[in-house]
Amino acid sequence: MRHMKFTKLDVTTADGTMDVYVHAPAGAGPFPTVILYPDAFGVRAAMHEVGERLAREGYLTVIVNTLYRAGNFAPFDIANTFTNPPERARIGAMMQKANGEAVMADTRSLLDVLAKEPRAKTDRFACCGYCMGGRLAFIAAGTFGERVAAAASFHPGNIVTDTPESPHLNASKVRARLYFGIADNDSSCTPEAQAKLKAALDAAKVRYELEVYTGKLHGFAVTDFPPTIYDAGANKQHWEKLLGLLEEAL
């Protein structure tokens, strides 16, 4: 991995110390701020690539280690984690600890830290995320109301569930512009789930775009996913949508 310039910050939370990674544009700022929630595989080179690109575009980008409760862990083999039962159990336990309620509490602590960061504009900010992180970005929009100007969710999973904690049930609290880039044939975000999500967002008069990436698989935008999943054309499209949303909202 080539060297990428970022700053590590430690954020004190109710459950310990969460590490976050700041990619900042050149100059003193203050800059519009984007909170990036990674997928279940955590903070790594592919996520830093996103942070670096957003910083080049003028956004102070904060990558959150949502998995900090697991401590230092051996990296996962992305190609076979979910088909290997012990590894699936290991990542599942880590994801369970990084649930919406816990990560939103972490985000409140992070925002308190960023309020003292002169380069960051935090009165209104944006969120984005991939897979599990896409779900968290949507939850943040429903949690922080007016403060979230935009939230982008790429191949998010479980944004509509049958539980009382389902993120779509908070649609009425969303004030952000939203974008959902959903993989075709994604069992974690089925056409039925998409219909329920759209109904909730329409009823709440939320400004959103939900786009199905036809023929693409869950994980299509993340550069270190296997070549059978990652799609360069879909990645390019996701960047156009993300940057357009941020420019419009921030």
C-alpha positions as CSV (number, residue, x, y, z in Angstrom):
1,M,0.0,0.0,0.0
2,R,1.4,3.4,-0.9
3,H,1.6,5.9,1.9
4,M,-1.5,7.9,2.5
5,K,-1.5,11.0,4.7
6,F,-4.0,10.9,7.5
7,T,-4.1,11.8,11.2
8,K,-5.3,9.3,13.9
9,L,-7.5,10.6,16.7
10,D,-8.6,8.7,19.8
11,V,-12.1,9.3,20.9
12,T,-13.2,8.4,24.4
13,T,-16.6,6.6,24.4
14,A,-18.7,4.8,27.0
15,D,-17.1,1.5,26.0
16,G,-13.4,2.6,25.7
17,T,-11.3,4.4,23.1
18,M,-12.4,4.5,19.5
19,D,-9.7,5.3,16.9
20,V,-10.7,7.4,13.9
21,Y,-8.7,8.5,10.9
22,V,-8.8,12.0,9.5
23,H,-8.0,12.7,5.8
24,A,-7.9,16.5,5.5
25,P,-7.6,18.8,2.5
26,A,-4.6,21.1,2.3
27,G,-5.0,24.4,4.1
28,A,-6.4,25.6,7.4
29,G,-10.1,25.1,6.7
30,P,-12.7,24.9,8.1
31,F,-13.8,22.2,5.6
32,P,-17.2,20.5,5.1
33,T,-17.0,17.2,7.1
34,V,-17.9,13.7,6.0
35,I,-18.1,10.8,8.5
36,L,-17.2,7.5,6.7
37,Y,-18.5,4.2,8.2
38,P,-16.6,1.2,6.8
39,D,-18.1,-2.1,5.9
40,A,-17.8,-5.1,8.2
41,F,-14.1,-5.7,7.3
42,G,-13.2,-2.4,9.0
43,V,-10.6,0.3,8.4
44,R,-8.0,-0.7,5.8
45,A,-6.4,0.5,2.6
46,A,-9.6,0.4,0.6
47,M,-11.3,2.7,3.1
48,H,-8.3,5.1,3.3
49,E,-8.5,5.3,-0.5
50,V,-12.0,6.7,-0.2
51,G,-10.9,9.1,2.6
52,E,-8.0,10.4,0.5
53,R,-10.2,10.9,-2.6
54,L,-12.8,12.9,-0.6
55,A,-10.0,15.0,1.0
56,R,-8.7,15.8,-2.5
57,E,-12.2,16.9,-3.4
58,G,-12.2,19.4,-0.4
59,Y,-13.9,17.3,2.3
60,L,-12.4,16.7,5.7
61,T,-13.2,12.9,6.0
62,V,-13.3,11.0,9.3
63,I,-13.1,7.2,9.0
64,V,-14.6,5.6,12.1
65,N,-13.3,2.3,13.4
66,T,-16.7,0.9,14.3
67,L,-15.1,-2.4,15.3
68,Y,-12.9,-1.0,18.1
69,R,-14.7,-3.0,20.8
70,A,-13.1,-6.1,19.3
71,G,-9.6,-4.8,20.0
72,N,-6.8,-5.7,17.6
73,F,-8.1,-8.5,15.4
74,A,-6.6,-10.6,12.6
75,P,-7.7,-9.3,9.2
76,F,-10.4,-11.2,7.4
77,D,-10.0,-12.9,4.0
78,I,-12.8,-11.0,2.2
79,A,-13.1,-13.7,-0.5
80,N,-14.3,-16.4,1.9
81,T,-15.2,-15.0,5.3
82,F,-18.9,-15.5,4.8
83,T,-18.5,-19.1,3.5
84,N,-16.2,-20.2,6.3
85,P,-18.3,-20.9,9.4
86,P,-15.8,-20.0,12.1
87,E,-14.8,-16.8,10.3
88,R,-18.5,-16.0,9.7
89,A,-19.1,-16.4,13.4
90,R,-16.1,-14.2,14.3
91,I,-17.2,-11.3,12.0
92,G,-20.8,-11.7,13.1
93,A,-19.9,-11.3,16.8
94,M,-18.0,-8.1,15.9
95,M,-20.8,-6.7,13.8
96,Q,-23.3,-7.3,16.6
97,K,-21.2,-5.1,18.9
98,A,-21.2,-2.4,16.2
99,N,-25.0,-2.1,16.3
100,G,-26.8,1.1,15.4
101,E,-27.4,2.2,19.0
102,A,-23.7,1.7,20.0
103,V,-22.3,3.4,17.0
104,M,-24.6,6.4,17.3
105,A,-23.4,6.8,20.9
106,D,-19.8,6.6,19.5
107,T,-20.7,9.2,16.9
108,R,-22.0,11.6,19.5
109,S,-18.6,11.3,21.3
110,L,-16.8,11.8,17.9
111,L,-18.8,15.0,17.2
112,D,-17.8,16.4,20.6
113,V,-14.2,15.9,19.6
114,L,-14.6,17.3,16.2
115,A,-16.3,20.4,17.6
116,K,-12.8,21.3,18.9
117,E,-11.1,20.6,15.5
118,P,-10.6,24.0,13.8
119,R,-10.5,22.3,10.3
120,A,-13.9,20.7,10.7
121,K,-17.3,22.2,10.0
122,T,-19.6,20.2,12.2
123,D,-22.8,22.3,12.6
124,R,-23.9,20.3,9.5
125,F,-22.0,17.3,8.1
126,A,-22.5,14.3,5.8
127,C,-22.2,10.6,6.3
128,C,-21.5,7.8,3.9
129,G,-20.8,4.1,4.2
130,Y,-20.5,0.7,2.6
131,C,-22.5,-2.5,3.4
132,M,-22.9,-2.4,7.2
133,G,-21.5,1.2,7.1
134,G,-24.2,2.2,4.6
135,R,-26.8,1.1,7.2
136,L,-25.0,3.1,9.8
137,A,-25.0,6.2,7.6
138,F,-28.7,6.0,7.1
139,I,-29.2,5.5,10.9
140,A,-27.1,8.6,11.5
141,A,-29.4,10.6,9.3
142,G,-32.4,9.5,11.4
143,T,-30.5,10.1,14.7
144,F,-28.9,13.5,14.2
145,G,-31.7,15.2,12.3
146,E,-30.9,18.7,11.0
147,R,-27.2,18.2,11.6
148,V,-26.9,15.6,8.8
149,A,-27.0,17.4,5.4
150,A,-26.5,14.2,3.3
151,A,-26.1,10.5,3.8
152,A,-25.0,8.0,1.1
153,S,-25.5,4.3,1.6
154,F,-23.7,1.9,-0.9
155,H,-24.9,-1.7,-1.0
156,P,-26.4,-1.4,2.5
157,G,-27.9,-4.4,4.2
158,N,-30.7,-4.7,6.7
159,I,-32.0,-1.2,6.4
160,V,-35.5,-2.7,6.5
161,T,-36.1,-5.4,9.1
162,D,-39.1,-6.8,11.0
163,T,-37.7,-5.5,14.3
164,P,-38.7,-2.3,16.2
165,E,-35.1,-1.0,15.6
166,S,-35.4,-1.2,11.8
167,P,-33.7,2.0,10.5
168,H,-36.5,2.8,8.0
169,L,-38.9,3.4,10.9
170,N,-37.0,6.6,11.7
171,A,-37.6,8.1,8.3
172,S,-39.7,10.9,9.7
173,K,-36.6,12.2,11.7
174,V,-34.5,12.4,8.5
175,R,-33.7,15.9,7.2
176,A,-30.8,14.9,5.0
177,R,-30.7,14.3,1.3
178,L,-30.2,10.6,0.9
179,Y,-28.7,8.3,-1.8
180,F,-29.0,4.5,-1.8
181,G,-26.9,2.5,-4.3
182,I,-28.3,-1.0,-4.0
183,A,-26.9,-4.1,-5.6
184,D,-29.3,-6.1,-7.8
185,N,-30.2,-9.5,-6.4
186,D,-28.9,-8.6,-2.8
187,S,-30.5,-10.8,-0.2
188,S,-29.8,-8.2,2.5
189,C,-31.8,-5.5,0.6
190,T,-34.5,-7.3,-1.4
191,P,-37.0,-5.6,-3.8
192,E,-39.6,-6.0,-1.0
193,A,-37.3,-4.2,1.5
194,Q,-36.7,-1.5,-1.1
195,A,-40.5,-1.0,-1.5
196,K,-41.0,-0.6,2.3
197,L,-38.0,1.8,2.4
198,K,-39.4,3.9,-0.4
199,A,-42.9,3.9,1.2
200,A,-41.5,5.2,4.5
201,L,-39.3,7.8,2.9
202,D,-42.2,9.0,0.6
203,A,-44.5,9.3,3.6
204,A,-41.9,11.3,5.5
205,K,-41.3,13.5,2.4
206,V,-37.6,12.8,2.5
207,R,-35.5,13.8,-0.5
208,Y,-33.8,10.7,-1.7
209,E,-32.6,8.7,-4.7
210,L,-32.7,4.9,-4.7
211,E,-30.8,3.4,-7.5
212,V,-30.5,-0.3,-8.3
213,Y,-27.1,-1.3,-9.9
214,T,-28.4,-3.9,-12.3
215,G,-26.4,-7.1,-12.5
216,K,-24.0,-6.0,-9.7
217,L,-23.4,-7.8,-6.4
218,H,-23.2,-6.7,-2.8
219,G,-19.8,-5.1,-2.4
220,F,-19.6,-3.7,-6.0
221,A,-18.0,-0.4,-5.0
222,V,-15.2,-1.5,-2.7
223,T,-11.9,-1.9,-4.5
224,D,-10.5,-4.8,-2.4
225,F,-13.5,-7.1,-2.9
226,P,-12.9,-10.1,-5.2
227,P,-12.9,-9.4,-9.0
228,T,-16.2,-11.4,-9.2
229,I,-17.8,-8.7,-7.0
230,Y,-16.0,-5.4,-7.4
231,D,-17.0,-3.6,-10.5
232,A,-15.0,-0.7,-11.9
233,G,-17.9,0.8,-13.8
234,A,-20.2,0.6,-10.7
235,N,-17.4,2.2,-8.6
236,K,-17.1,5.1,-11.1
237,Q,-20.9,5.6,-10.9
238,H,-20.9,5.5,-7.1
239,W,-18.2,8.2,-7.1
240,E,-20.3,10.4,-9.4
241,K,-23.3,10.0,-7.2
242,L,-21.5,10.5,-3.9
243,L,-19.6,13.7,-5.1
244,G,-22.8,15.1,-6.6
245,L,-24.7,14.6,-3.4
246,L,-22.0,16.1,-1.3
247,E,-21.7,19.1,-3.6
248,E,-25.4,19.7,-3.6
249,A,-25.9,19.3,0.2
250,L,-22.7,20.8,1.7
